[in-house]
Amino acid sequence: MAKDNFEVIFVLGPPGSGKGTQIKLLAEKLGYYHFISSKIGKNYVNSHNDLETLRQMDRYKKGLLWDKEWMFKVVKEKTEEFISDKDECKGIIYDGSPRTLYEAEKLYEFLKDKIGKENIKIIEIDVNIEELLERIEKRLICSKSSEHVYIKSEKLLPGISCPEGDGILQERDLDKKEIFKVRIEEYKKETLPGLDYLKKQHDVIVINGDQTIEKVHKDIWLALKQKKK
C-alpha cells in the first residue's frame, strides 16, 4: 500500500556532475533526508563482517560500483526504515542511487508500490565530459565530511582548515584521474542503462549541468515546482 505525503527524488548524472551539491541544497530546502548511497554502504560495511559485505569495500577503493544485488539490499533496507518513520522523515533525496539497471528496476518498483508513482521525482543533471574533467582536477573535500566540497583557489588549497567543519581540505581519492576514468566508464556501462529504463517508466527532468551551481539549483527548483502543480 502506498504511503501518503512521502516523496522521493532521484538525482542522476555522471561522476563530478555536481549531484551531491544540488542534493544537499534541495535536502536543506525541503527538509528531506540526504541519502548518500556510498556513505550508507560504508556504514553497512563497518557494521557487518560477512565475506560478501567485506568484498564491497575493495571494489569501492578501485573506483568500481558496489555489486548491484548487495547495493539494492542495503538501499532498500535503509529506505524502509525512513518510510516507516512517519513522524520524523517526510522524504528522501537519493545521492548515488540507482547506479545500475538492476537497482533502477528494483528500487523504482519498490518505491512505486510503497509510496505511489506520483510521489517519485527523477532529475538528470546533464554535463559535458570535458567539463567534468576540469571540475575534478579542481575539487577539494573536507577530511571529516565529504558533504563539504570546494573548488581550488588562492584561498582554498589542500591542507588548510575546512571553512565549514573541523577537518582539512584535501583531494578525494576517487577524483584521481586514473580512478575517475574508471568511474566514468562504469557510469556509461552500468548507470546509463538504468537511466534509460527510468525514462521509459517515468517523466525525467533534464537539467543543463554545465551552468553555475546557483543556476542549476534554480532550474531544478523551478522544474520541481511545476511538477507539483
Sequence and secondary structure as in RCSB ss.txt:
>XXXX:A:sequence
MAKDNFEVIFVLGPPGSGKGTQIKLLAEKLGYYHFISSKIGKNYVNSHNDLETLRQMDRYKKGLLWDKEWMFKVV
KEKTEEFISDKDECKGIIYDGSPRTLYEAEKLYEFLKDKIGKENIKIIEIDVNIEELLERIEKRLICSKSSEHVY
IKSEKLLPGISCPEGDGILQERDLDKKEIFKVRIEEYKKETLPGLDYLKKQHDVIVINGDQTIEKVHKDIWLALK
QKKK
>XXXX:A:secstr
   TT EEEEEE  TTSSHHHHHHHHHHHHT EEEEHHHHHHHHHHH   HHHHHHHHHHHTT    HHHHHHHH
HHHHHHHHH TTT  EEEEES   SHHHHHHHHHHHHHHH GGGEEEEEEE  HHHHHHHHHHEEEESS TT EE
E  SS  TTSB TTSSSBEE  GGGSHHHHHHHHHHIIIIIHHHHHHHHHHS EEEEETTS HHHHHHHHHHHHH
HHH 
